């Protein structure tokens, strides 16, 4: 057990932190604790028609520090909030060491947040995460940031606009009271993540689409779609482009090849479920788009479990070709001012339009202050449908610690 977890172990069973309003926040220690952690979203949101359950086995693996490659450069402690003998909330405190190095300072990450509509529960969970980060050996964590589950490369953000909308694939639907809970506990907006939706009946009429169709740059650039035969080498290209295209973006954390492979290993074997599109200048890849099919319908039918009916649900999911999502869209910095972003978006829209059953294509998320990408989406016919928020809460320094630091200067 890391030293900075020991603050939460006191009293009975050495795993309880006593907090106000009869809420107890306890680290997840046993398989039964983990089961409660995974099942809580189903208890809270199972009756909400727009909530999409994640496969429990996949989230269990994602949280497994021994199995998932993300945890090679990060650590976490999971917590459950108890009140009157019931689990009423959960959260993860996460130390992402690669993110800390990239940002140049320690970031107090939290994620996997779920809670009943109760201010005391939310406050207890966030205060526990703050205490966990403040006790990290050698780290000077000055603020909390989240939800990142577990990072910006995965599920992230709390929904603040678009509650009545079918969410883009792998973007979370969270209830309207979540932002209120966060803000009541001292959280404030740090960044918004936007998603745009392109509908079949409108995208072809966008003026920028027509402009892109008139551009002829076949001598300068080549479009290449990844295949099963080229997937292994293309995965290396994708990882390299991702880390180079996004390295100046807000909150960026690099992703190693083994982690990118882990993220895409399952879906690449399903026919027509993933499209990787490269723009190349000569032999040099300069841009990439990764498009996934929307599998929310499949996830709803499975209700988070894997059983005898899974092949039937999978077959039904493969027949549902209504939605796609652009999950990655990146252009190297030196090519962004030219025609490449416009042409890459045109290629993605054309690919989607060829699918006769396609009703919509989701683009995002994009960072709110990334005006170039947001303007491109709007000019190509995209409609802003959702806004997910990353919150921040400052951590007040301990007076004793600050006094020692001042004395040592």
C-alpha positions as CSV (number, residue, x, y, z in Angstrom):
1,X,0.0,0.0,0.0
2,X,1.5,3.4,-1.0
3,X,2.4,5.6,2.0
4,X,-0.1,8.3,0.9
5,X,-3.0,5.9,1.3
6,X,-2.4,5.3,5.0
7,X,-4.2,8.6,6.0
8,X,-7.5,6.9,5.2
9,X,-6.9,3.8,7.4
10,X,-7.9,4.4,11.0
11,X,-10.3,3.0,13.5
12,X,-12.3,-0.1,12.9
13,X,-11.0,-2.3,10.1
14,X,-8.3,0.3,9.4
15,X,-10.2,1.5,6.4
16,X,-12.6,4.2,7.5
17,X,-12.4,8.0,7.3
18,X,-15.0,9.5,9.5
19,X,-16.6,12.6,8.0
20,X,-19.5,14.9,8.7
21,X,-23.2,14.2,8.1
22,X,-22.7,10.5,9.0
23,X,-20.9,9.8,5.7
24,X,-18.0,7.4,5.8
25,X,-15.6,7.2,2.9
26,X,-13.7,3.9,2.7
27,X,-11.0,2.7,0.3
28,X,-11.9,-0.2,-1.9
29,X,-10.0,-3.2,-0.5
30,X,-11.9,-6.4,-1.3
31,X,-13.5,-8.0,-4.3
32,X,-16.9,-7.3,-2.8
33,X,-15.9,-3.6,-2.4
34,X,-15.0,-3.6,-6.1
35,X,-18.3,-5.1,-7.1
36,X,-20.1,-2.3,-5.2
37,X,-17.9,0.2,-6.9
38,X,-18.8,-1.1,-10.4
39,X,-22.5,-1.6,-9.7
40,X,-23.2,1.9,-8.2
41,X,-23.8,3.6,-11.6
42,X,-26.4,1.0,-12.4
43,X,-28.2,1.7,-9.2
44,X,-28.1,5.4,-9.6
45,X,-28.9,5.7,-13.4
46,X,-30.3,2.4,-14.5
47,X,-33.7,3.9,-15.1
48,X,-32.5,6.8,-17.1
49,X,-33.1,6.2,-20.8
50,X,-30.1,8.3,-22.1
51,X,-27.6,6.7,-19.7
52,X,-25.4,4.1,-21.4
53,X,-23.9,1.4,-19.2
54,X,-20.3,0.4,-19.7
55,X,-19.3,-3.3,-19.7
56,X,-18.4,-4.1,-16.1
57,X,-15.7,-6.5,-17.2
58,X,-14.0,-3.7,-19.2
59,X,-14.2,-1.1,-16.5
60,X,-12.9,-3.7,-14.0
61,X,-9.9,-4.3,-16.3
62,X,-9.4,-0.6,-16.8
63,X,-9.1,-0.1,-13.0
64,X,-6.8,-3.1,-12.5
65,X,-3.4,-1.8,-11.8
66,X,-1.8,-5.1,-12.6
67,X,-3.4,-5.6,-16.0
68,X,-4.0,-2.2,-17.6
69,X,-0.9,-0.4,-19.1
70,X,-2.1,3.0,-18.0
71,X,-1.2,2.2,-14.4
72,X,2.4,1.6,-15.3
73,X,2.9,5.4,-15.0
74,X,0.0,6.2,-12.6
75,X,-1.5,5.0,-9.3
76,X,-4.9,5.3,-7.8
77,X,-7.1,4.6,-4.8
78,X,-10.8,3.9,-5.2
79,X,-13.2,5.1,-2.5
80,X,-16.8,4.3,-1.6
81,X,-19.1,6.6,0.4
82,X,-21.4,4.9,2.9
83,X,-24.4,6.4,4.6
84,X,-26.8,4.6,6.9
85,X,-25.4,1.2,5.7
86,X,-25.7,2.0,2.0
87,X,-23.2,2.9,-0.7
88,X,-24.2,6.4,-1.8
89,X,-21.1,7.5,-3.8
90,X,-17.8,6.6,-5.3
91,X,-14.6,8.3,-6.5
92,X,-11.0,7.6,-7.6
93,X,-8.0,9.6,-6.5
94,X,-5.4,9.3,-9.3
95,X,-1.8,10.3,-9.5
96,X,-0.7,10.4,-13.2
97,X,3.0,10.8,-13.2
98,X,3.3,11.2,-17.0
99,X,0.8,14.1,-16.8
100,X,2.7,15.7,-13.9
101,X,5.9,15.6,-15.9
102,X,4.2,16.9,-19.1
103,X,2.5,19.8,-17.1
104,X,5.6,20.6,-15.0
105,X,3.6,20.3,-11.8
106,X,1.6,17.8,-9.8
107,X,-2.1,17.5,-10.8
108,X,-4.6,16.2,-8.3
109,X,-6.7,14.1,-10.6
110,X,-10.1,12.6,-9.6
111,X,-12.4,10.5,-11.7
112,X,-15.1,7.7,-11.8
113,X,-17.3,10.0,-9.7
114,X,-20.8,8.9,-8.9
115,X,-23.1,10.1,-6.1
116,X,-26.6,10.4,-4.9
117,X,-28.0,14.0,-5.0
118,X,-26.5,14.8,-1.6
119,X,-24.2,17.7,-0.8
120,X,-22.6,15.9,2.2
121,X,-21.7,12.8,0.1
122,X,-20.1,14.9,-2.6
123,X,-18.2,17.0,-0.1
124,X,-16.9,13.9,1.7
125,X,-15.7,12.3,-1.5
126,X,-13.9,15.4,-2.8
127,X,-12.4,16.1,0.6
128,X,-11.1,12.6,0.7
129,X,-9.5,12.9,-2.7
130,X,-7.9,16.2,-1.6
131,X,-6.5,14.6,1.6
132,X,-5.1,11.7,-0.5
133,X,-3.3,14.1,-2.9
134,X,-2.0,16.3,-0.1
135,X,-0.3,13.3,1.5
136,X,1.5,12.2,-1.8
137,X,5.2,11.9,-0.9
138,X,7.2,14.6,-2.6
139,X,4.3,16.1,-4.5
140,X,3.1,19.6,-4.1
141,X,-0.4,19.4,-5.4
142,X,-2.1,22.8,-5.5
143,X,-5.4,21.9,-7.1
144,X,-7.8,19.1,-8.0
145,X,-8.9,18.4,-11.6
146,X,-11.6,16.1,-12.9
147,X,-13.5,14.1,-13.8
148,X,-10.8,12.2,-15.7
149,X,-11.6,8.5,-15.8
150,X,-8.7,8.0,-15.6
151,X,-7.3,10.6,-18.0
152,X,-8.2,12.9,-21.0
153,X,-7.4,9.9,-23.2
154,X,-10.4,8.0,-21.8
155,X,-13.9,8.9,-20.5
156,X,-13.8,12.4,-19.1
157,X,-15.9,15.4,-18.3
158,X,-19.2,16.1,-16.5
159,X,-22.2,16.9,-18.7
160,X,-23.4,20.5,-18.3
161,X,-25.3,21.0,-21.5
162,X,-27.2,18.5,-23.7
163,X,-28.9,16.4,-21.0
164,X,-31.8,15.5,-23.3
165,X,-29.5,14.4,-26.1
166,X,-28.1,10.9,-27.1
167,X,-24.5,11.3,-26.1
168,X,-21.6,10.7,-28.5
169,X,-20.2,7.2,-28.2
170,X,-17.9,6.8,-25.1
171,X,-18.9,10.3,-23.8
172,X,-20.7,10.0,-20.4
173,X,-24.3,11.0,-19.7
174,X,-24.4,12.4,-16.1
175,X,-27.4,13.8,-14.3
176,X,-28.1,17.5,-14.1
177,X,-27.5,17.6,-10.4
178,X,-23.8,16.6,-10.8
179,X,-22.5,20.1,-11.8
180,X,-24.5,21.6,-8.9
181,X,-22.9,19.1,-6.4
182,X,-19.4,19.9,-7.8
183,X,-19.9,23.7,-7.6
184,X,-21.4,23.5,-4.1
185,X,-18.2,21.8,-3.0
186,X,-15.9,24.5,-4.4
187,X,-15.3,23.2,-7.9
188,X,-15.2,25.7,-10.7
189,X,-14.9,25.4,-14.5
190,X,-11.4,24.8,-15.8
191,X,-12.2,23.7,-19.4
192,X,-15.2,22.7,-21.5
193,X,-15.2,19.8,-24.0
194,X,-17.5,20.3,-27.0
195,X,-19.1,17.7,-29.3
196,X,-20.6,18.5,-32.7
197,X,-23.1,16.4,-34.7
198,X,-23.2,16.1,-38.4
199,X,-26.5,14.9,-39.8
200,X,-26.8,13.2,-43.2
201,X,-29.5,15.6,-44.4
202,X,-27.5,18.8,-43.7
203,X,-23.8,18.0,-44.0
204,X,-23.7,17.8,-47.8
205,X,-25.1,21.4,-48.1
206,X,-22.4,23.1,-46.0
207,X,-20.5,25.7,-48.0
208,X,-17.1,24.5,-46.8
209,X,-18.0,20.9,-47.9
210,X,-18.6,22.3,-51.4
211,X,-15.4,24.2,-51.3
212,X,-13.4,21.1,-50.2
213,X,-14.9,19.2,-53.1
214,X,-13.5,21.7,-55.6
215,X,-10.0,21.5,-54.2
216,X,-7.6,19.4,-56.2
217,X,-4.4,18.5,-54.2
218,X,-3.9,15.0,-55.5
219,X,-0.3,15.8,-56.5
220,X,0.5,17.1,-53.0
221,X,-1.2,14.6,-50.7
222,X,-2.4,11.1,-50.6
223,X,-5.3,9.7,-48.6
224,X,-4.8,6.2,-47.2
225,X,-7.2,4.1,-45.2
226,X,-5.8,1.6,-42.8
227,X,-6.5,-2.1,-43.3
228,X,-6.0,-5.2,-41.2
229,X,-2.8,-6.0,-43.1
230,X,-1.3,-2.6,-42.2
231,X,-2.9,-2.2,-38.7
232,X,0.3,-3.0,-36.8
233,X,2.5,-0.5,-38.6
234,X,-0.4,2.0,-38.7
235,X,-0.9,1.8,-35.0
236,X,2.7,3.1,-34.5
237,X,2.0,6.0,-36.9
238,X,-1.3,6.8,-35.2
239,X,0.5,6.9,-31.7
240,X,3.3,9.1,-33.0
241,X,0.9,11.5,-34.7
242,X,-1.3,11.7,-31.7
243,X,1.5,12.6,-29.4
244,X,2.9,15.1,-31.8
245,X,-0.4,16.7,-32.8
246,X,-1.8,17.1,-29.3
247,X,1.4,17.9,-27.3
248,X,0.6,21.6,-27.0
249,X,-3.1,21.1,-26.2
250,X,-4.5,21.9,-22.7
251,X,-4.2,19.0,-20.3
252,X,-2.3,16.8,-22.8
253,X,-0.8,13.5,-21.5
254,X,1.3,11.4,-23.9
255,X,0.1,7.9,-24.6
256,X,2.6,5.0,-25.2
257,X,2.2,2.5,-28.0
258,X,1.3,-0.4,-25.7
259,X,-1.5,1.7,-24.2
260,X,-2.9,2.7,-27.6
261,X,-2.8,-0.9,-28.7
262,X,-4.7,-1.9,-25.6
263,X,-7.4,0.7,-26.2
264,X,-8.0,-0.5,-29.8
265,X,-7.3,-4.2,-29.6
266,X,-10.9,-5.5,-29.2
267,X,-12.8,-3.2,-31.6
268,X,-10.4,-3.6,-34.6
269,X,-11.6,-7.2,-35.2
270,X,-15.2,-6.2,-35.6
271,X,-16.0,-5.6,-39.3
272,X,-16.5,-2.0,-40.3
273,X,-16.3,-0.7,-36.7
274,X,-13.2,1.4,-37.0
275,X,-11.8,3.6,-39.7
276,X,-8.2,5.0,-39.5
277,X,-7.6,7.6,-42.2
278,X,-4.2,9.1,-42.9
279,X,-3.1,12.1,-45.0
280,X,0.4,11.7,-46.4
281,X,2.7,14.2,-48.0
282,X,5.0,11.9,-50.0
283,X,5.9,9.2,-47.5
284,X,5.3,11.4,-44.5
285,X,2.1,11.0,-42.5
286,X,0.9,14.6,-41.7
287,X,-2.7,14.0,-40.4
288,X,-5.0,11.3,-39.0
289,X,-8.6,10.7,-38.2
290,X,-9.9,7.8,-36.2
291,X,-13.6,7.0,-36.6
292,X,-15.5,4.5,-34.5
293,X,-19.0,3.1,-34.9
294,X,-21.5,4.1,-32.2
295,X,-22.1,1.0,-30.1
296,X,-24.3,2.6,-27.4
297,X,-27.2,0.5,-28.6
298,X,-25.2,-2.7,-28.0
299,X,-24.1,-1.5,-24.5
300,X,-27.7,-0.7,-23.5
301,X,-28.9,-4.1,-24.5
302,X,-26.1,-5.9,-22.6
303,X,-26.8,-3.8,-19.4
304,X,-23.1,-4.0,-18.6
305,X,-22.9,-7.8,-18.4
306,X,-21.7,-10.6,-20.6
307,X,-23.9,-13.7,-20.8
308,X,-25.3,-16.3,-23.1
309,X,-27.2,-13.6,-25.1
310,X,-24.0,-11.6,-25.9
311,X,-23.6,-13.1,-29.5
312,X,-27.2,-12.1,-30.3
313,X,-26.6,-8.6,-28.9
314,X,-23.4,-8.3,-30.8
315,X,-25.0,-9.3,-34.0
316,X,-27.8,-6.7,-33.4
317,X,-25.2,-4.1,-32.6
318,X,-23.4,-4.8,-35.9
319,X,-26.6,-4.2,-37.8
320,X,-27.1,-0.8,-36.2
321,X,-25.1,1.5,-38.5
322,X,-26.8,4.8,-37.7
323,X,-24.0,6.6,-35.9
324,X,-20.3,7.2,-36.0
325,X,-17.9,9.2,-33.9
326,X,-14.6,11.0,-34.8
327,X,-12.6,10.1,-31.8
328,X,-9.3,11.5,-33.0
329,X,-8.7,14.2,-35.5
330,X,-5.1,15.6,-35.7
331,X,-2.9,17.5,-38.1
332,X,0.7,18.3,-37.6
333,X,1.3,21.9,-36.6
334,X,3.1,22.9,-39.8
335,X,0.2,21.7,-42.0
336,X,-2.7,23.3,-40.1
337,X,-2.8,26.6,-41.9
338,X,-3.2,24.9,-45.3
339,X,-5.9,22.8,-46.9
340,X,-5.2,19.6,-44.9
341,X,-7.7,20.0,-42.0
342,X,-10.5,20.9,-44.5
343,X,-9.6,17.9,-46.8
344,X,-9.3,15.5,-43.9
345,X,-12.7,16.5,-42.7
346,X,-14.1,16.2,-46.2
347,X,-12.7,12.6,-46.4
348,X,-14.3,11.7,-43.1
349,X,-17.7,13.1,-44.1
350,X,-17.5,11.3,-47.5
351,X,-16.7,8.0,-45.8
352,X,-19.7,8.5,-43.4
353,X,-22.0,9.5,-46.3
354,X,-21.2,6.3,-48.2
355,X,-22.8,4.3,-45.3
356,X,-26.4,4.2,-46.4
357,X,-27.8,3.7,-42.9
358,X,-25.7,6.4,-41.3
359,X,-27.9,9.1,-39.7
360,X,-25.2,11.1,-37.9
361,X,-21.5,11.6,-37.3
362,X,-20.3,13.0,-34.0
363,X,-17.1,15.1,-33.9
364,X,-15.4,15.5,-30.6
365,X,-14.7,16.1,-28.1
366,X,-12.8,19.3,-28.9
367,X,-11.5,21.8,-26.4
368,X,-13.6,24.9,-26.1
369,X,-10.7,27.3,-26.9
370,X,-9.6,25.3,-29.9
371,X,-11.2,27.8,-32.3
372,X,-9.7,26.4,-35.4
373,X,-11.2,23.0,-35.0
374,X,-14.5,24.3,-33.6
375,X,-14.9,26.8,-36.5
376,X,-14.1,23.9,-39.0
377,X,-16.8,21.8,-37.5
378,X,-19.4,24.5,-37.6
379,X,-18.5,25.6,-41.2
380,X,-18.7,22.0,-42.3
381,X,-22.3,21.7,-41.0
382,X,-21.8,20.4,-37.5
383,X,-24.2,21.4,-34.7
384,X,-23.0,21.8,-31.1
385,X,-25.0,19.2,-29.1
386,X,-23.2,18.6,-25.8
387,X,-20.8,20.3,-23.4
388,X,-18.8,18.4,-20.8
389,X,-16.9,20.2,-18.1
390,X,-13.6,19.6,-16.5
391,X,-13.6,21.1,-13.0
392,X,-10.9,22.5,-10.8
393,X,-10.7,23.1,-7.1
394,X,-7.8,24.9,-5.4
395,X,-6.1,23.2,-2.5
396,X,-5.2,25.5,0.4
397,X,-1.6,24.9,1.5
398,X,-1.1,23.6,5.0
399,X,0.1,26.6,7.2
400,X,2.8,24.4,8.8
401,X,4.2,23.3,5.5
402,X,4.3,26.8,4.0
403,X,6.0,28.1,7.1
404,X,8.7,25.4,6.8
405,X,9.1,26.2,3.1
406,X,9.5,29.9,3.8
407,X,12.0,29.3,6.6
408,X,14.1,27.1,4.3
409,X,14.4,29.8,1.6
